[in-house]
């Protein structure tokens, strides 16, 4: 019982930081595909809701922490790519790419930086988390034995 709870909490927090690691961890620890999908989505939404309602203060602190000791350049390839995604696809594009490309904290920082409404951020991120949670878990659980880097973890 305590072992199962530890697996759930670990999965929740790893998914809150890097979404892709959730399905991999669920597969390697022996959780079911449903348990893994639910806790992966909950992990991402934990980050989304927390950062959405902590707002500007959290964004400033996270950006300060991420850029500690570095000279911050404004025009980088990554920043240009983020602006292109936002200009081309808006919140829908950022939400779609957050689980697979940015990760929940970075995706939230992007959405908050462009001044998107809180309710809209949460709803689009939730839809994206459910979509990618199902897709990634199906891939990992049904093809995991055939993927070398997943098999090494297993």
VEXVO-142925 format. One record per residue: residue number from 1; x, y, z of N, C-alpha, C in turn; residue in one letter. Coordinates in steps of 0.02 Angstrom, whole numbers, plus 32768, in hexadecimal, padded with zeros to 4 digits. Example, Ala and Ser with C-alpha at 12.3 -4.5 7.8 and 13.67 -1.06 7.14 Angstrom:
residues 2
+-----+------+------+------+------+------+------+------+------+------+-----+
:   n :   nu :   nv :   nw :  cau :  cav :  caw :   cu :   cv :   cw : res :
+-----+------+------+------+------+------+------+------+------+------+-----+
:   1 : 8294 : 7EE4 : 8186 : 8267 : 7F1F : 8186 : 8294 : 7F5B : 8186 :   A :
:   2 : 8282 : 7F90 : 8162 : 82AC : 7FCB : 8165 : 8285 : 8002 : 818A :   S :
+-----+------+------+------+------+------+------+------+------+------+-----+
This chain:
residues 154
+-----+------+------+------+------+------+------+------+------+------+-----+
:   n :   nu :   nv :   nw :  cau :  cav :  caw :   cu :   cv :   cw : res :
+-----+------+------+------+------+------+------+------+------+------+-----+
:   1 : 8029 : 7FC4 : 8000 : 8000 : 8000 : 8000 : 802C : 803F : 8000 :   X :
:   2 : 805C : 8042 : 802E : 8088 : 807C : 8031 : 80B5 : 8080 : 7FF4 :   X :
:   3 : 80C9 : 8045 : 7FDA : 80F1 : 8043 : 7F9D : 80CA : 805F : 7F61 :   X :
:   4 : 808A : 804D : 7F5D : 805F : 8065 : 7F27 : 8056 : 80B1 : 7F2B :   X :
:   5 : 804D : 80CA : 7F68 : 8045 : 8112 : 7F73 : 8085 : 8137 : 7F5F :   X :
:   6 : 80BE : 811B : 7F6F : 80FE : 813A : 7F5B : 8104 : 813C : 7F0F :   X :
:   7 : 80EE : 8108 : 7EED : 80F0 : 8108 : 7EA3 : 80C3 : 813F : 7E87 :   X :
:   8 : 8088 : 8146 : 7EA3 : 8059 : 8179 : 7E8B : 8075 : 81BF : 7E96 :   X :
:   9 : 8090 : 81CC : 7ED1 : 80AA : 820F : 7EE0 : 80E7 : 821E : 7EB4 :   X :
:  10 : 8112 : 81ED : 7EAB : 814D : 81F7 : 7E80 : 8138 : 8205 : 7E38 :   X :
:  11 : 8108 : 81DF : 7E1F : 80EE : 81E9 : 7DDC : 80CF : 822E : 7DD4 :   X :
:  12 : 80A9 : 8242 : 7E06 : 8089 : 8284 : 7E05 : 80BC : 82BC : 7E00 :   X :
:  13 : 80F0 : 82B9 : 7E29 : 8122 : 82EF : 7E29 : 8151 : 82ED : 7DED :   X :
:  14 : 8161 : 82B2 : 7DD4 : 818C : 82AF : 7D99 : 8166 : 82C9 : 7D5C :   X :
:  15 : 8125 : 82BC : 7D59 : 80FC : 82D5 : 7D21 : 80F1 : 8320 : 7D26 :   X :
:  16 : 80F4 : 833A : 7D62 : 80EB : 8382 : 7D6B : 8127 : 83A9 : 7D4F :   X :
:  17 : 8161 : 8388 : 7D4D : 819D : 83A9 : 7D34 : 81AA : 8399 : 7CEB :   X :
:  18 : 81A8 : 8359 : 7CD9 : 81B4 : 8344 : 7C94 : 8181 : 830E : 7C83 :   X :
:  19 : 8152 : 8320 : 7C58 : 8118 : 82F7 : 7C49 : 812B : 82B2 : 7C2D :   X :
:  20 : 815B : 82AE : 7C01 : 816D : 826F : 7BE1 : 8187 : 823B : 7C13 :   X :
:  21 : 81A6 : 8251 : 7C49 : 81C1 : 8222 : 7C7A : 818A : 81FD : 7CA0 :   X :
:  22 : 814E : 8219 : 7CA2 : 8116 : 81F8 : 7CC5 : 8105 : 81B4 : 7CA8 :   X :
:  23 : 80F6 : 81B0 : 7C66 : 80E6 : 816E : 7C4A : 8120 : 813C : 7C4F :   X :
:  24 : 815D : 8155 : 7C48 : 8197 : 8128 : 7C4E : 819C : 810D : 7C95 :   X :
:  25 : 8193 : 8139 : 7CC6 : 8197 : 8123 : 7D0C : 815E : 80F4 : 7D1D :   X :
:  26 : 8122 : 8103 : 7D06 : 80E9 : 80D7 : 7D13 : 80F4 : 8091 : 7CF6 :   X :
:  27 : 810F : 808F : 7CBA : 811D : 804E : 7C99 : 8152 : 8027 : 7CBF :   X :
:  28 : 8188 : 8049 : 7CD2 : 81BF : 8026 : 7CF3 : 81B0 : 8012 : 7D3B :   X :
:  29 : 8182 : 8034 : 7D5B : 8171 : 8023 : 7DA0 : 8138 : 7FF0 : 7DA5 :   X :
:  30 : 8119 : 7FDE : 7D6D : 80E6 : 7FAB : 7D6D : 80A0 : 7FC4 : 7D7A :   X :
:  31 : 8094 : 8005 : 7D74 : 8050 : 801F : 7D7A : 8028 : 800E : 7D3B :   X :
:  32 : 7FE7 : 8010 : 7D40 : 7FBD : 8003 : 7D05 : 7FBD : 8041 : 7CD9 :   X :
:  33 : 7FA6 : 8037 : 7C9C : 7FA4 : 806F : 7C6C : 7F72 : 80A4 : 7C83 :   X :
:  34 : 7F3B : 8090 : 7CA2 : 7F09 : 80C0 : 7CBA : 7F25 : 80E8 : 7CF4 :   X :
:  35 : 7F45 : 80C7 : 7D25 : 7F63 : 80EB : 7D5D : 7F97 : 811C : 7D44 :   X :
:  36 : 7FC1 : 8106 : 7D17 : 7FF6 : 8130 : 7CFD : 7FDA : 816C : 7CD8 :   X :
:  37 : 7FA8 : 8162 : 7CAF : 7F89 : 8199 : 7C8A : 7F6B : 81CC : 7CB9 :   X :
:  38 : 7F46 : 81B5 : 7CEB : 7F25 : 81E2 : 7D1A : 7F58 : 820C : 7D40 :   X :
:  39 : 7F8C : 81EB : 7D5B : 7FBC : 8210 : 7D83 : 7FEB : 823B : 7D59 :   X :
:  40 : 7FF5 : 8229 : 7D1A : 801C : 8253 : 7CEE : 7FF6 : 8294 : 7CDF :   X :
:  41 : 7FB6 : 828E : 7CD1 : 7F8D : 82C9 : 7CC4 : 7F87 : 82F4 : 7D03 :   X :
:  42 : 7F7C : 82D4 : 7D3C : 7F77 : 82F9 : 7D7B : 7FB9 : 831D : 7D8B :   X :
:  43 : 7FF1 : 82FE : 7D7B : 8031 : 831E : 7D87 : 803A : 835D : 7D5E :   X :
:  44 : 8028 : 835A : 7D1E : 802E : 8396 : 7CF5 : 7FFE : 83CC : 7D0D :   X :
:  45 : 7FC1 : 83B7 : 7D1F : 7F90 : 83E8 : 7D35 : 7FA2 : 8406 : 7D78 :   X :
:  46 : 7FC7 : 83E2 : 7DA1 : 7FE0 : 83FD : 7DE0 : 800C : 843A : 7DD2 :   X :
:  47 : 8039 : 8433 : 7DA2 : 8064 : 846B : 7D8E : 803C : 84A3 : 7D6F :   X :
:  48 : 800E : 8491 : 7D42 : 7FE7 : 84C4 : 7D1E : 7FBE : 84EE : 7D4E :   X :
:  49 : 7F99 : 84CE : 7D7A : 7F6E : 84F3 : 7DA8 : 7F97 : 851B : 7DDA :   X :
:  50 : 7FCC : 84FD : 7DF4 : 7FF6 : 8520 : 7E24 : 8015 : 855F : 7E06 :   X :
:  51 : 8034 : 8558 : 7DCC : 8055 : 8592 : 7DAD : 8023 : 85C4 : 7D92 :   X :
:  52 : 7FE9 : 85AE : 7D7D : 7FB6 : 85DD : 7D64 : 7F9F : 860B : 7D9C :   X :
:  53 : 7F92 : 85EE : 7DD6 : 7F78 : 8617 : 7E0C : 7FAE : 8639 : 7E35 :   X :
:  54 : 7FEC : 8623 : 7E2F : 8022 : 8647 : 7E4F : 8038 : 8682 : 7E24 :   X :
:  55 : 802B : 867C : 7DE3 : 8032 : 86B3 : 7DB5 : 8076 : 86D3 : 7DAE :   X :
:  56 : 8076 : 8715 : 7DAE : 80B2 : 873C : 7D9E : 80EB : 8730 : 7DCF :   X :
:  57 : 80DC : 872B : 7E0F : 8111 : 8721 : 7E40 : 8136 : 86DF : 7E33 :   X :
:  58 : 8110 : 86AB : 7E24 : 812F : 866A : 7E16 : 8158 : 866D : 7DD7 :   X :
:  59 : 813E : 868E : 7DA4 : 8161 : 8694 : 7D64 : 81A3 : 86B8 : 7D6E :   X :
:  60 : 81A3 : 86EE : 7D93 : 81E1 : 8714 : 7D9F : 8213 : 86EA : 7DC6 :   X :
:  61 : 81FC : 86C7 : 7DFA : 822A : 869E : 7E22 : 8246 : 8664 : 7DF9 :   X :
:  62 : 821D : 8643 : 7DD1 : 8234 : 860B : 7DA9 : 8266 : 8623 : 7D75 :   X :
:  63 : 8257 : 8659 : 7D53 : 8285 : 8674 : 7D21 : 82C7 : 868A : 7D40 :   X :
:  64 : 82C3 : 86A7 : 7D7C : 8300 : 86BB : 7D9F : 832A : 867D : 7DB0 :   X :
:  65 : 8308 : 864A : 7DC8 : 832B : 860C : 7DDA : 8349 : 85EA : 7D9C :   X :
:  66 : 8324 : 85E9 : 7D65 : 833D : 85C9 : 7D28 : 8378 : 85EF : 7D0A :   X :
:  67 : 8379 : 8630 : 7D12 : 83AD : 8659 : 7CF3 : 83E4 : 866F : 7D23 :   X :
:  68 : 83E8 : 864F : 7D5D : 841A : 8663 : 7D8F : 8461 : 865C : 7D73 :   X :
:  69 : 8486 : 8692 : 7D79 : 84CB : 8692 : 7D64 : 84D5 : 8694 : 7D18 :   X :
:  70 : 84A0 : 869A : 7CF2 : 84A6 : 869C : 7CAA : 8496 : 86E2 : 7C90 :   X :
:  71 : 84B5 : 86F4 : 7C5A : 84A2 : 8731 : 7C37 : 8466 : 871F : 7C0C :   X :
:  72 : 842F : 8740 : 7C18 : 83F1 : 872E : 7BF4 : 83EF : 8753 : 7BB1 :   X :
:  73 : 83EE : 872B : 7B7C : 83E8 : 8748 : 7B39 : 839F : 8747 : 7B25 :   X :
:  74 : 838A : 877C : 7B05 : 8344 : 8782 : 7AF2 : 8334 : 875C : 7AB2 :   X :
:  75 : 8360 : 875F : 7A81 : 8352 : 8740 : 7A41 : 837B : 86FF : 7A39 :   X :
:  76 : 835E : 86C9 : 7A51 : 837D : 8687 : 7A49 : 8352 : 865E : 7A1A :   X :
:  77 : 836D : 8627 : 7A02 : 8346 : 85FB : 79D6 : 8308 : 85E3 : 79F9 :   X :
:  78 : 830F : 85D1 : 7A38 : 82D6 : 85B8 : 7A5E : 82A0 : 85EE : 7A66 :   X :
:  79 : 82B4 : 862B : 7A77 : 8283 : 8661 : 7A7F : 8260 : 8670 : 7A3D :   X :
:  80 : 8284 : 866F : 7A07 : 8265 : 867C : 79C6 : 8234 : 8645 : 79B4 :   X :
:  81 : 8245 : 8606 : 79C5 : 8218 : 85CE : 79B7 : 81D8 : 85D6 : 79E1 :   X :
:  82 : 81DF : 85E9 : 7A20 : 81A5 : 85F2 : 7A4B : 8178 : 8629 : 7A30 :   X :
:  83 : 8194 : 8661 : 7A1B : 816C : 8698 : 79FF : 814A : 8682 : 79BF :   X :
:  84 : 816C : 865C : 7995 : 814D : 8643 : 7957 : 8112 : 8615 : 7966 :   X :
:  85 : 811A : 85E9 : 7997 : 80E3 : 85BD : 79AB : 80A8 : 85E6 : 79C4 :   X :
:  86 : 80B6 : 8617 : 79EF : 8080 : 8640 : 7A0B : 805D : 8669 : 79D5 :   X :
:  87 : 8084 : 8687 : 79A8 : 8065 : 86B0 : 7973 : 803E : 8685 : 7942 :   X :
:  88 : 8056 : 8649 : 7935 : 8034 : 861E : 7904 : 7FF9 : 85F8 : 7920 :   X :
:  89 : 7FFE : 85E1 : 795F : 7FCB : 85B4 : 7979 : 7FAD : 85CA : 79BB :   X :
:  90 : 7FCA : 85FB : 79DC : 7FAF : 8615 : 7A1A : 7FB2 : 85E2 : 7A53 :   X :
:  91 : 7F82 : 85E8 : 7A80 : 7F7F : 85BD : 7ABA : 7F77 : 8573 : 7AA8 :   X :
:  92 : 7F52 : 8566 : 7A73 : 7F47 : 8521 : 7A5D : 7F8A : 8500 : 7A4A :   X :
:  93 : 7FB4 : 8524 : 7A26 : 7FF4 : 8509 : 7A11 : 8023 : 84FE : 7A4C :   X :
:  94 : 8025 : 852D : 7A7A : 8050 : 8526 : 7AB5 : 8038 : 84EB : 7ADF :   X :
:  95 : 7FF6 : 84E6 : 7AE9 : 7FDB : 84AE : 7B11 : 7FEA : 846B : 7AEF :   X :
:  96 : 7FE4 : 8468 : 7AAE : 7FF0 : 842A : 7A89 : 8039 : 8415 : 7A8F :   X :
:  97 : 8067 : 8444 : 7A8C : 80AE : 8434 : 7A8E : 80CC : 842F : 7AD4 :   X :
:  98 : 80A8 : 8446 : 7B06 : 80C3 : 8446 : 7B4A : 80D8 : 8401 : 7B63 :   X :
:  99 : 80AE : 83CD : 7B5F : 80C3 : 838C : 7B79 : 80FE : 836D : 7B54 :   X :
: 100 : 8102 : 8377 : 7B13 : 8135 : 8354 : 7AEC : 8174 : 837D : 7AE1 :   X :
: 101 : 816F : 83BF : 7AE4 : 81A8 : 83E9 : 7AD2 : 81C0 : 8414 : 7B0C :   X :
: 102 : 8193 : 8438 : 7B2B : 81A7 : 8469 : 7B5D : 81AB : 844D : 7BA4 :   X :
: 103 : 817D : 8423 : 7BB7 : 8175 : 840D : 7BFC : 8144 : 843C : 7C1F :   X :
: 104 : 8120 : 8423 : 7C51 : 80EC : 844C : 7C71 : 8103 : 848F : 7C8D :   X :
: 105 : 813B : 8493 : 7CB1 : 814E : 84D5 : 7CCC : 815D : 8508 : 7C95 :   X :
: 106 : 8182 : 84F3 : 7C61 : 8193 : 8522 : 7C2B : 8156 : 8535 : 7C03 :   X :
: 107 : 812A : 8506 : 7BF4 : 80EC : 8515 : 7BD1 : 80C1 : 8547 : 7BF6 :   X :
: 108 : 80BF : 853F : 7C38 : 8099 : 856F : 7C60 : 80B9 : 85B4 : 7C5F :   X :
: 109 : 80FB : 85B7 : 7C64 : 811D : 85F7 : 7C61 : 8110 : 861B : 7C1F :   X :
: 110 : 810E : 85F4 : 7BE9 : 8100 : 8611 : 7BA7 : 80BA : 862E : 7BA6 :   X :
: 111 : 8089 : 8606 : 7BBC : 8043 : 861E : 7BBB : 803A : 865B : 7BE8 :   X :
: 112 : 8058 : 865A : 7C22 : 8052 : 8694 : 7C4F : 8076 : 86D1 : 7C33 :   X :
: 113 : 80AE : 86C6 : 7C12 : 80D4 : 86FE : 7BF6 : 80AE : 8723 : 7BC0 :   X :
: 114 : 8085 : 86FF : 7B9B : 805E : 871F : 7B66 : 801B : 8738 : 7B7F :   X :
: 115 : 800E : 8733 : 7BC1 : 7FD3 : 8751 : 7BDF : 7F92 : 872C : 7BD1 :   X :
: 116 : 7F94 : 86EC : 7BC8 : 7F57 : 86C5 : 7BBB : 7F2C : 86C2 : 7BFA :   X :
: 117 : 7EEA : 86BC : 7BF1 : 7EBB : 86B7 : 7C29 : 7EC4 : 8674 : 7C4D :   X :
: 118 : 7EBD : 8677 : 7C8F : 7EC8 : 863C : 7CB9 : 7E9C : 8601 : 7CA7 :   X :
: 119 : 7E5C : 860D : 7C9F : 7E2E : 85D7 : 7C90 : 7E3E : 85B6 : 7C4D :   X :
: 120 : 7E51 : 85DF : 7C1E : 7E63 : 85C5 : 7BDB : 7EA3 : 859C : 7BDE :   X :
: 121 : 7ED4 : 85B3 : 7C06 : 7F12 : 858D : 7C0E : 7F02 : 8548 : 7C2B :   X :
: 122 : 7EDC : 8547 : 7C61 : 7ECD : 8507 : 7C83 : 7EA7 : 84D8 : 7C55 :   X :
: 123 : 7E75 : 84F1 : 7C30 : 7E4D : 84C4 : 7C06 : 7E76 : 84A8 : 7BCC :   X :
: 124 : 7E9D : 84D2 : 7BAA : 7EC6 : 84B9 : 7B73 : 7EFD : 848A : 7B8A :   X :
: 125 : 7F1C : 849A : 7BC2 : 7F50 : 846E : 7BDC : 7F33 : 842B : 7BF2 :   X :
: 126 : 7EF6 : 842C : 7C0E : 7ED6 : 83ED : 7C22 : 7EC8 : 83C1 : 7BE5 :   X :
: 127 : 7EAC : 83DE : 7BB1 : 7E9E : 83B8 : 7B75 : 7EDF : 839B : 7B57 :   X :
: 128 : 7F13 : 83C3 : 7B56 : 7F53 : 83AC : 7B3C : 7F70 : 8375 : 7B68 :   X :
: 129 : 7F6B : 837C : 7BAA : 7F85 : 8349 : 7BD7 : 7F61 : 8307 : 7BCE :   X :
: 130 : 7F1F : 8309 : 7BC7 : 7EF9 : 82CB : 7BBD : 7F0C : 82AB : 7B7A :   X :
: 131 : 7F0E : 82D4 : 7B45 : 7F1F : 82B9 : 7B03 : 7F64 : 8298 : 7B03 :   X :
: 132 : 7F97 : 82BE : 7B19 : 7FDB : 82A4 : 7B18 : 7FE5 : 826D : 7B4C :   X :
: 133 : 7FC1 : 8271 : 7B84 : 7FC6 : 823D : 7BB7 : 7FB0 : 81FA : 7B9B :   X :
: 134 : 7F78 : 81FA : 7B78 : 7F5E : 81BC : 7B59 : 7F8E : 81A4 : 7B23 :   X :
: 135 : 7FA2 : 81D0 : 7AF6 : 7FCE : 81BD : 7ABE : 8010 : 81A2 : 7AD8 :   X :
: 136 : 8031 : 81C6 : 7B05 : 8072 : 81B1 : 7B1E : 806E : 8170 : 7B45 :   X :
: 137 : 803A : 8168 : 7B6D : 8033 : 812A : 7B93 : 8026 : 80EE : 7B66 :   X :
: 138 : 7FFE : 80F7 : 7B33 : 7FF3 : 80C0 : 7B04 : 8034 : 80AC : 7AE2 :   X :
: 139 : 805A : 80DE : 7ACC : 809A : 80CF : 7AAB : 80C9 : 80AB : 7ADB :   X :
: 140 : 80D1 : 80C6 : 7B17 : 8101 : 80A9 : 7B47 : 80EA : 8063 : 7B5D :   X :
: 141 : 80AA : 805C : 7B6E : 8092 : 801C : 7B89 : 808E : 7FE4 : 7B55 :   X :
: 142 : 807C : 7FF6 : 7B16 : 8075 : 7FC1 : 7AE4 : 80B3 : 7FB6 : 7ABA :   X :
: 143 : 80DE : 7FE8 : 7AB7 : 811A : 7FE0 : 7A8F : 8159 : 7FE8 : 7AB9 :   X :
: 144 : 8152 : 7FEE : 7AFB : 818A : 7FF9 : 7B28 : 81BE : 7FC4 : 7B27 :   X :
: 145 : 81AA : 7F85 : 7B1F : 81DB : 7F4F : 7B1E : 8207 : 7F53 : 7AE0 :   X :
: 146 : 81F0 : 7F74 : 7AAD : 8215 : 7F78 : 7A6E : 823F : 7FB8 : 7A68 :   X :
: 147 : 8236 : 7FE7 : 7A97 : 825D : 8024 : 7A96 : 8298 : 801A : 7AC5 :   X :
: 148 : 82D4 : 8020 : 7AAA : 8311 : 800F : 7ACF : 8319 : 8037 : 7B10 :   X :
: 149 : 8310 : 8079 : 7B0E : 831D : 80A1 : 7B4A : 82E9 : 8095 : 7B80 :   X :
: 150 : 82AD : 8080 : 7B6E : 827B : 806E : 7BA0 : 828B : 802A : 7BBD :   X :
: 151 : 82A1 : 7FFC : 7B93 : 82B1 : 7FB9 : 7BA9 : 82EB : 7FBA : 7BDB :   X :
: 152 : 831A : 7FE7 : 7BD2 : 8353 : 7FED : 7C01 : 833B : 8002 : 7C46 :   X :
: 153 : 8307 : 802B : 7C49 : 82EB : 8041 : 7C89 : 82C4 : 8009 : 7CAA :   X :
: 154 : 82A7 : 7FDE : 7C81 : 827A : 7FA9 : 7C99 : 82A4 : 7F70 : 7CB2 :   X :
+-----+------+------+------+------+------+------+------+------+------+-----+
